[in-house]
Amino acid sequence: MRIHAKSSYRLPVIVMLALAGWLTPAAANAQVAPGVRAGLSLDPDQFYVGGHIETGPLVERLVFRPNVEVGFGDDVTLAAFNFEFVWKFPRRRSPWGFYAGGGPAINLYQFDGPGDETEGGFNFVVGVENRQGLFFEFKLGVADSPDFKFGVGFTFR
């Protein structure tokens, strides 16, 4: 019975080691850059602060930039978890470049009174960024995301 028990664990261990060996180079090449952001939103009218990470290109110029923004004001606190993909357009002899994209959001609304809500939404984003990491962006929200956001941020490269 001991021999059978050892052989039944051997295959899963080999598969796990092979998977770990395969994923380790991928994680080392991921090139994830953290960043900070702040701005203003409309409906709800708020000031927000947050953070993000940006991956290296997934394909060509497409990067994944998930972010968390916490907004204060208008008798509500909003924690927005945004899962955005952005396409970076080629730069023409300039340190500045444009990007555009969007993605789904999970919005946690905590009202001053009763009735907290968790709502899904979607954001469309356009922005301009500097090679050193400074960026300015506009977001349009659909469904239960804030209608409009203007933000400034920095990605540490």
N, C-alpha and C positions, 0 to 999 in steps of 0.2 A: 504494500500500500504506500509506503514512503516513496518508492521509485515512481509510482504513478503521480503522486502529489508533486514531486519535483518536476516531472515532465509537463504537467499541466500549467505550471507557472513559467516555464522556460519561454514559450512562444510570446506571451504578453510582455515579458521583460525584454526580449529581443526587439519586439516591435516598438516598445517605448524608448529604448536606447537609440534605435535607428531614427525614430521621429525626432528625438532630442538633438541628435547629430545633424539632421537635416535642417531643423529650425534654427540652430545656433548661428550659422552664417547669415541667415535671413534677418535675424534680429540685429546682428552687428551691422548690417548694411542698411537698416531701416532709416537712419539719419532723422531722428525725431528732434524737433526744435521746440522748446517751450516759449510761451509769450504771455504778455499781460495786455489788458484792454480796458477802456472806460468810454463812456459816452452818454448820450441822451436818447430817450425813446418817447414816442407819442402813442397814446391810447394803449396802455396807461402812460401818463406823463411822469417819467422817472429819470433819475440819474442811475447809471449802472456801472459796475466794475466786474472784472472777471479775468479769466485766464484761458489759454488754449495751448494745444500742441499742433505742430504741423509736420506731416510726414514728408519724406522725399517723394519724388514723382512716382505714382503708382503705374501710370502709363503716360508716355510723352510728357505733357505739362500738367497733368491732373494730380492734385495733391488732396489729401484728407486733412481737414482742419477742424476737428471737434473742439467745441468751446463751451464754457459755463459762464453765464452772466447773471449776476444778482442785482436786481433793480429795487430802488427805494423811492417811495413817494406815491401820491395819488391814493392814499389810504390802503395801499397794498404792497406787499413784498413779493417779488417775482424771482424765482430761480428758474432760469432757462437753460436747458441742456440741448445744445444745437449740434447736429451731426452733419456738418457741411463739407461738400467737395467743391474745390475751386479750380478753374482752368486758368493758368498763367499765360498771358499773351507774350509773344517775343518782344524783347526790348530793342529799340533802335538807337544805339549810341547814347543812351541816357541811363543814369542810375535809377530812374523811375520806370515802373512797369504796371500795366493794368491787369486785373483779374476779375473773373465773374464766376458765379456758381450758385449753389443753394443746397438745401437738404432739410430733412425732417427735424422737428423739435419736440421736446417734452417740456411743458411749462407748468410749474408748480406755483399756484397763486395762493398766498396767505393773506387774507383780508383782515382788517382791524377788528371787524365784527365776526359773527359766525358765517360759515359757508365756504371754507377752503376748497379749492378745486385743483384737479390735475387734468390738463388739457393737451391734446396733440396739436401741432401746428406745422407750418412749413415756412422757410425763409428763402428769399432770393437775395443774393449779395453781389455788389460790385464795389471795387476798390482800386486804390493805387498804392504801391509799396516801393520803398527804397531798398537798394541792395543791402544796406546795413541793417534793415529790419523794421524801420518806421513805416506805419501804414495808416491810411484813412479809408473808412468804408461806410457804405450805405446799405441798409437792409430793409426790404419790404416783407412784411409778414402776412401770411394767409391763414385762414381758419382762426385759431385762438392764440396766435403769436402777436406780439406788439405790432401795430400797423407800420411803424417806421422807426428806424434806429440810425443814428449817426455816431460813429465811434472812431477812436484813435487808439493805436496800440503799438507794441513793439515785440518783434520776434527775435529771440536771442539765437544768433547763428554762430 
